Amino acid sequence: MENSQEKKINLVEKVINSRGRIFEGIVIKKFPKRIVLLYARTIYVRKYERYAKSRTKIHARLPNIFEKEINIGDLIQIQECRPLSKMIHFVVIKKIKDKGDLKWYYQIKWGIKYEN
């Protein structure tokens, strides 16, 4: 079973060469072959000599092998690849944690209230 999954992952990597930056964030929307990821970061504002929180929505390709594993609210990792469409420039690499394990992550990192 594991060997067949590894072959599929390798097949995906051969078809879509992933290169460049790696991000991790929370899935906020899911479509048949794509997801929308919320990526939070801090930016230094030189004028005020302070840090500000910023959020970015990133669209990523969802390979068939991850389609049933990944759901809304999961923490996942994506990597940059060649442009696949007008919006999609990233591909999902792996799932880090489920929605249930992320209560602390929502509250501390993004200030989002967790709902069951």
Buried (B, 14 or more C-beta within 10 A) or exposed (E): EEEEEEEEBEEBBEEBEBEEEEBBBBBEEBEEEBBBBBBBEEEEEEEEEEEEEEEEEBBBBBBEBBEEEBEEBBBBBBBBBEEBEEEBBBBBBEBBBEBEEBEEBBEEBBEBEEEE
